[in-house]
């Protein structure tokens, strides 16, 4: 394994184990068994590492969307949404970096921005067919952005602790009162997305 590959592997391992907060040039160098000079040589410091991880996160997210097997157009959108919701749990560090890079001192490079655009383009291609009357790229893009907003909204709310993961009852972080929810948070998110998708389909 070349040094650059060792650095990426070390950064990925630290990132997945301990999150973005634990990632530094020094800790990555120690994990890779290399000097910090090697990291600056290959990545020009932490920013380069973050960009490499950002691109990796985009690739993983794109793989999730490309893996849908639903039979109908609506099924494909809902399956893609569920895959992204699951990804936010199983790969939370990657999810947070991709969808909120500035909060983690990451400024996506042109290559990283292109990687993210592939995600939105793929999701747009899934949403476009439900606009049967006049399927324009603009409508597909708009629907994709609406779905991403719903997904990210529910993920963000869950991260605050408003919902208890996979629990029908959660304690509100605002007033300390017990609040009953009829569905776990991911199911509630999918319900909202389903209503949005079906509403579009019903008007066609």
C-alpha positions in Angstrom: 0.0 0.0 0.0 1.4 3.4 -1.0 1.7 6.2 1.5 -1.2 8.1 0.1 -3.4 5.0 0.4 -2.2 4.5 4.0 -3.1 8.0 4.9 -6.6 7.8 3.4 -7.2 4.4 5.2 -6.0 5.8 8.5 -8.1 8.9 8.1 -11.2 6.9 7.2 -10.7 4.6 10.2 -10.3 7.4 12.7 -13.2 9.3 11.0 -15.6 6.3 11.4 -14.5 5.3 14.8 -14.3 8.7 16.5 -15.9 11.2 14.2 -14.7 14.5 12.7 -13.7 15.9 16.0 -10.9 13.4 16.4 -9.4 14.0 13.0 -6.2 15.9 12.9 -3.0 15.8 10.8 -1.1 14.5 13.8 -3.6 11.7 14.8 -3.9 10.5 11.1 -0.1 10.5 10.8 0.2 8.4 14.0 -2.4 6.0 12.8 -0.8 5.6 9.4 2.7 5.2 11.0 4.0 8.2 8.9 5.2 11.7 9.6 3.0 14.7 9.3 5.2 15.8 6.4 3.8 13.0 4.3 0.2 14.3 4.8 1.1 17.8 3.9 2.9 16.5 0.8 0.0 14.4 -0.4 -3.0 16.5 0.8 -1.6 19.9 1.8 -2.9 19.4 5.4 -6.3 18.7 7.1 -8.3 20.5 4.4 -7.1 18.0 1.8 -7.9 15.1 4.0 -11.4 16.4 4.6 -12.0 16.8 0.9 -10.9 13.2 0.3 -13.3 12.1 3.0 -16.1 14.3 1.6 -15.6 12.7 -1.8 -15.6 9.2 -0.3 -18.9 10.1 1.5 -20.5 11.3 -1.7 -19.4 8.0 -3.4 -21.0 6.0 -0.6 -24.3 8.0 -0.8 -24.4 7.7 -4.6 -24.0 3.9 -4.3 -27.0 3.9 -2.0 -29.2 5.7 -4.5 -27.9 3.7 -7.4 -28.8 0.5 -5.5 -32.6 1.0 -5.6 -34.6 -1.8 -7.1 -38.2 -0.6 -6.7 -40.7 -1.5 -9.4 -42.6 1.8 -9.7 -41.2 5.3 -10.0 -42.7 6.2 -6.5 -41.2 3.0 -5.0 -37.7 3.9 -6.3 -37.9 7.4 -4.7 -39.1 6.0 -1.4 -36.5 3.3 -1.4 -33.7 5.8 -2.1 -35.0 8.0 0.7 -35.0 5.1 3.1 -31.5 4.2 2.1 -30.3 7.8 2.8 -32.1 7.8 6.2 -30.4 4.6 7.1 -27.1 6.0 5.9 -27.5 8.9 8.3 -27.5 6.4 11.1 -24.9 3.8 10.0 -22.5 6.4 8.6 -23.4 9.5 10.6 -19.9 11.1 10.4 -19.9 10.9 6.6 -23.5 12.1 6.5 -22.7 15.2 8.6 -19.6 16.0 6.6 -21.4 15.8 3.2 -24.5 17.7 4.2 -22.9 20.3 6.5 -19.2 20.7 5.5 -18.8 24.2 6.8 -19.7 23.2 10.3 -16.7 20.9 10.2 -14.3 23.5 8.7 -14.4 21.8 5.3 -14.5 23.8 2.2 -15.4 21.4 -0.6 -13.0 21.6 -3.6 -14.3 21.6 -7.2 -13.8 17.9 -7.3 -15.8 17.5 -4.1 -18.6 19.7 -5.4 -18.8 17.7 -8.5 -19.1 14.5 -6.4 -22.0 16.0 -4.5 -23.7 17.1 -7.7 -23.7 13.5 -8.9 -25.9 12.7 -5.9 -28.4 15.4 -6.6 -28.4 14.5 -10.4 -29.1 10.9 -9.6 -31.9 11.7 -7.2 -33.3 14.1 -9.8 -33.4 11.4 -12.4 -35.4 9.3 -10.0 -38.0 12.0 -9.3 -38.3 13.2 -12.9 -40.6 10.3 -14.1 -43.3 11.2 -11.6 -43.9 14.4 -13.5 -45.7 12.7 -16.3 -47.4 15.7 -17.8 -44.3 17.8 -18.4 -41.2 16.1 -17.1 -38.6 18.9 -17.2 -35.1 18.8 -15.6 -36.2 21.8 -13.5 -39.1 19.8 -12.0 -36.9 16.8 -11.3 -34.3 19.0 -9.6 -37.0 20.8 -7.5 -38.6 17.5 -6.4 -35.1 16.1 -5.5 -34.3 19.2 -3.4 -37.7 18.9 -1.6 -37.0 15.3 -0.7 -33.5 16.0 0.4 -34.9 18.8 2.6 -37.4 16.4 4.2 -34.7 13.8 4.8 -32.2 16.3 6.3 -34.9 17.9 8.4 -35.9 14.7 10.0 -32.2 13.6 10.5 -31.4 17.0 12.1 -34.4 16.8 14.4 -33.4 13.3 15.4 -29.8 14.4 16.1 -31.2 17.0 18.5 -32.8 14.2 20.5 -36.4 15.4 19.9 -37.2 11.9 18.7 -36.1 8.7 20.5 -34.7 6.4 17.9 -37.0 3.5 17.3 -39.2 4.4 20.3 -42.8 5.3 20.4 -42.4 7.7 23.3 -39.8 10.4 23.7 -39.1 13.1 26.2 -39.2 16.6 24.7 -35.9 18.5 25.0 -38.0 21.7 25.1 -40.3 21.2 28.1 -39.2 17.9 29.5 -42.7 16.4 28.9 -43.2 12.9 27.6 -44.6 13.0 24.1 -46.1 10.0 22.3 -45.2 9.4 18.7 -47.2 6.9 16.6 -44.1 6.0 14.5 -40.3 5.9 14.9 -38.6 8.9 13.4 -37.5 7.2 10.2 -41.0 5.9 9.6 -42.3 9.4 10.2 -39.8 10.8 7.7 -40.8 8.2 5.1 -44.5 9.0 5.7 -43.8 12.7 5.0 -41.9 11.9 1.8 -44.5 9.4 0.7 -47.2 12.1 1.0 -45.1 14.5 -1.0 -44.4 12.0 -3.8 -48.0 10.8 -4.0 -49.3 14.4 -4.0 -47.1 15.1 -7.1 -48.2 11.9 -8.8 -51.9 12.6 -8.1 -51.7 15.9 -10.0 -50.3 14.2 -13.2 
